[in-house]
Amino acid sequence: MKTIGALIWEPGTRSGWSVEEIEIDPPKSREVRVKLAASGICHSDDHVDTGDIPLPWAPIIGGHEGAGIIEEVGPDVTGFEVGDHVVLSFLPSCGQCQMCTIGRSNMCERGAGVLSGFAPDGTHRVHARGQGVGPFSYLGTFSPYVVVNIDSCVKIGKDIPLDKAALIGCGVPTGWGSSVYAAEVNLGETVVIVGTGGVGMNAVQGARHKGAKDIITIDPVPFKRDQAKLFGATHTVENYEQAADLVASLTNGQGADKVIITVDIAYGHLLNPAQEMVRRGGTLVLTSAAPVTQRDVPFDLFTFAMSGKRLQGTLYGTTTARRDIPLIADMYRRGEYKLDELVTKTYELEQINEAIADMREGKNIRGVIMYDL
C-alpha cells in the first residue's frame, strides 16, 4: 500500500525530516499491519538526525511511540486479530531468549537489532524512491500505517484513548520504570530527577507512585518546572547547585536516597555532580542516552566506592512491556496515572520538523503527531 512517512536521508547532518510517499509491503509471517492513531516524538528520533546515534545506513523512517488498530494479520499470527487495539513497544519481546525467560524482556536479544535498518527477518517492509527504508526500532511510527512483528505489539483495552496510549510505547514506561524498578524507590525516600521532559515527568510519577516523601526535579526551563508539580514533584529547581543545597537542607546533610538522570543527552560532566547528591549507600540511575562516541566522564571514583553507592544503567526503565504497558494503561483508566497532561501540543505529520524544533527548545513535555483513524 502507498502512504506517507517522515524519513531521514542523511543521518547525522541535521538535514531534517522529509515527508514523502512511501510504499509498505503486506505483513509476512508473525506480522500485522496497524493503522496508527498517533505517534509520540522522542529525543531518540532526533539523535539520528544530530548524529548522537550514528547510523551507517539510510534512509530511516523515524518514530517508535505508537498505538492503533490492527487492520490485517499475516500468516502464523496468534494472540492478535483484526480490530485489536495495540501499543507498539519500542523494544520487542520474543519471550524465548534467556533475558525474556528470566523476566528481563527489556534486554531481549531481538532488541539488539532495532537499529539494523531492517525488519527482524533481515528484509524491508518500507520502500521509498525505489529502495528499502529502515524503520526506527523495527517500527517507524512516523507514518499512519506500520507493518510490525507481533513481538512488538501489546494489546490494550479498547476503552483506552489511542492517542494517549501511544506514549506508553516508550517514554512513559522508561521514566516510570526508572523510578519503580531501576532506582527501586521506597516509601518516604528523597528522590532527585534531573531533566523533566517526556521521560523525566514519568520518573516523577513513578516516584510518587512508590511513596517518595521528597521529589525534587532539576530543569532550566521554567515551563517544565511548573509542570513537574502537576505530576507530583514536591520541589523544583533550576540547576545542580540549587538542588544540592535543597537536598542537604531536606536530609540533614545526608543526601538523596536516589538520583535519576533523564535529560535529553547524557553528557559525561552531568554524572559527578549527580552522584555527589546521593547519600552513602544510595543509587544513581542513568536513563538518558549518551552520544555513542563519548568515553570521558569526570567522576570521583574514590568517594563513590568508599560511600558504597550504586550506579545503575537502565534501558526502557527496566520494564517488561507485556506486563507494564497494560498495567500503566489500567492505572490511567482508574485515574491513578496522568497521560493526558503529558501531551503539550499535537501536530500533523507534515509538521514534523516544527515538532522536533519545539522539542529541542523545551516547549513540550511530549509532542504528538495525530493521524486520522
Secondary structure, 3 states (H helix, E strand, C coil): CEEEEEEECCCCCCCCCEEEEEEECCCCCCEEEEEEEEEECCHHHHHHHHCCCCCCCCCEECCCCEEEEEEEECCCCCCCCCCCEEEECCCCCCCCCHHHHCCCHHHCHHHHHCCCCCCCCCCCCEEECCEEEEEHHHCCCCCCEEEEEHHHEEECCCCCCHHHHHHHHCHHHHHHHHHHHHCCCCCCCEEEEECCCCCHHHHHHHHHHCCCCEEEEECCCHHHHHHHHHHCCCEEECCHHHHHHHHHHHCCCCCEEEEEECCCCCCHHHHHHHHHCEEEEEEEEECCCCCCCCCCCCCCHHHHHHCCCEEEECCHHHCCHHHHHHHHHHHHHCCCCCCHHHEEEEECHHHHHHHHHHHHCCCCCEEEEECCC
